[in-house]
Amino acid sequence: MPSNAVTLLQNLIRIPSVNPDCCPDGDGEAAMADYVQNYLEKKGFNVSQEEVLPNRPNVIGKCPYDGPAQDQRPRVLLCPHLDTVSVANMDMDTFGTITDDGRILGRGASDTKGPMAAMLQALNNCADILPSLPVAVDFVGFMGEEASQHGSKHFGKQHASEYEFGLAGEPTSLEIVNITKGSLWATLQATGKAAHASQPEAGDNAILKIAKALVQFEQSITGRLATYTHPSLSHSTLNVGTITGGKQPNIVPDFASAQIDIRTTPALYDESGALALVENVIDELELPLKVINPHENPPMEVADDNPWIMRMQAANPESKTVSAPWFSDAAHLNAAGIPSICIGPGSINQAHTKDEFIRITDLEAGVDYFENFIRSLAN
């Protein structure tokens, strides 16, 4: 018979919560927020939802309290995200299935409904001590992490002063990710002049223009990015991820664009940020490119000797701090003033894959990890 944590994760996986920014027909986070609210209210949490975008809320559960006056305890938050990427092209027709070798299948099993189930189950297991703990352990489910991170940004602006530390649920194999790169996503746009393909000299080919410009851009900016290094993150990097343009082969294209992804180390972000660097390179080389729709996420770096990290390690001595090249909600919490890390069961290598899964042994190890941490707060 499946354990409580396994059944809980199966339920979470079977609630569609695809981020509509990742997939136009995505269901969004509302149903997931309702499920989490109902679960936490049964455990005595005071739960509310804050709508960040239409029908896309954060769900906020405040820890039960049995003190004689208003709850003035220091607060920490367990904060996975509610959304997933698209389920398109997955190698499975069912979700929440348990395989013979002990894996739970489905979108979100690893990223990040597995960590969420481990956190919720740990809170359930500690329900008897939560009201009397000297530290309040809240649960917050963020909307929108898989694109733009509107949920954590909104929460940071509204609630940063209330919290001392955050544990963002991500599949880190129960390692404490306290250092991550930031990112810049942006579109580089080139324009030209349309003409009949039989007379290309009468037009201005935007695809050729952007292709030539991208070669110059990459050669110049890659060397500069390499100078922004970090002891564990290496250096900042560029990827040109897409290029599009034109309408049909017998028309000289008057429009072309490319999407870029720059991963930033703290040194670059602290100096000027990736967007400023991109714009400087374009100006210096006089490239025929325009930057549109930039979206920059900060890197993060929480010291290894942060008191809350040390408390986590005291409760789980095998847990070590590591860095990661990706970014998460934790970076936005840090930027807002809440020192935060990423932690959770499961492997990041399974995130977004066509056969996403988490091993039951890993899930249950996650429950133990968070329960150990919560119970250690009584001391």
C-alpha positions, 0 to 999 in steps of 0.5 A, a space after each residue: 500500500 502506498 505511503 501517505 507521501 506517495 498518495 499525496 504526490 499522486 494527487 498533486 501530479 493528477 491536478 493539471 497545473 501547466 503554466 499558461 505562459 509555457 503553453 497557451 492552453 495550460 490550466 494554470 495554478 488555481 486548482 492546485 492552489 485550492 487543493 493545497 489550501 484545503 490540505 493545509 486548513 485541515 492541519 490548522 493553518 490559516 490559509 489565504 490566496 493572493 491573486 497575482 495574475 487573473 485566476 493565478 494565485 499564490 497560496 499562503 499558509 500561516 503556521 498554527 499558533 497556540 500562544 496567549 497573544 498575537 503570533 510574534 515568532 520569527 518565521 521561515 517559509 517552505 515555498 515550492 512552486 505550483 506550476 509545471 511546464 507543458 505535458 506535450 510530447 511526454 512518453 506516458 498517458 497516465 500520471 501518478 503511476 507507480 512503476 515496478 522499480 519504485 518510480 512515480 511518473 508524471 509531469 511535476 513528479 520531480 519539478 516540483 510536486 515531489 518536493 512540494 509533497 515532501 514539504 506538505 507531508 513533513 508539516 503533516 507529520 509535525 502537526 502536533 508541535 507546529 503551534 508551540 514551536 519557537 519558530 513559525 513554519 509557513 507554507 507558500 505555493 508560488 504561481 508562475 515559476 516556470 516563466 517570469 516568476 511573477 509569484 515570488 516577485 509579488 510575494 517578495 514585494 508584499 511580505 519580505 519583512 515577515 520572514 527570516 529565511 526561505 526554503 524553495 522547493 526544487 529537485 536538488 537531491 537534498 543538497 542545499 543550493 545556496 548559489 545560482 546564476 542569474 539569467 537574461 532572456 531577450 529578443 534581438 530584432 532586425 528589420 529589412 525591406 520586403 521585395 520579390 525574390 526574383 529581384 532581391 537587390 530591391 529589398 533588404 534581407 533581414 535574415 541575412 542581416 541578423 545572421 551576420 550581426 549575430 556572428 559579430 555579437 557572439 564573438 564580442 560578447 563571449 569574451 567579455 562574459 568570460 571575464 565575469 567569473 565565480 569560484 563555483 559557477 565558472 563564468 557568465 555564458 551566452 546561448 542563441 536559442 532561436 532564430 526566426 524571420 520571413 514569411 515565405 521563400 519568394 519574398 525578401 524577408 523584412 523581419 527577423 529575430 533571435 532569442 538569447 539566454 545569458 547566464 550571469 554570475 554575481 560579478 556581472 549582475 553587480 556591475 551593470 547586469 547583462 542587459 546593459 552589456 548587451 546594449 553596449 556591445 550592440 552600440 559599440 559594434 553599430 549592429 543593426 539589432 534592437 533589444 525587445 522584451 528583456 527579462 532579467 533574473 538575479 543570481 543569488 549567493 547565500 553564505 555557507 555560514 548563514 545561521 539558517 543553513 547551519 541549522 539545516 545541516 545540524 538537523 541533517 548532517 549529510 546535507 552539503 551546500 552546492 552551486 547551480 547554473 540555473 535560477 529559481 524563485 529563491 533568487 527573487 526572494 533573496 533580491 527582496 530581502 529574504 535569504 533563501 536557498 533551494 532544496 528538495 528530493 529528486 534530480 534536476 536531471 528529470 525536470 521537464 523530461 518526456 518521462 519525468 519521475 521521482 523515486 519513492 525512496 527519494 521522496 520519502 527521504 525528502 519527507 524525513 529531511 524536512 521533518 528533521 529540520 522542523 523538529 529541530 526548531 524546537 531546540 
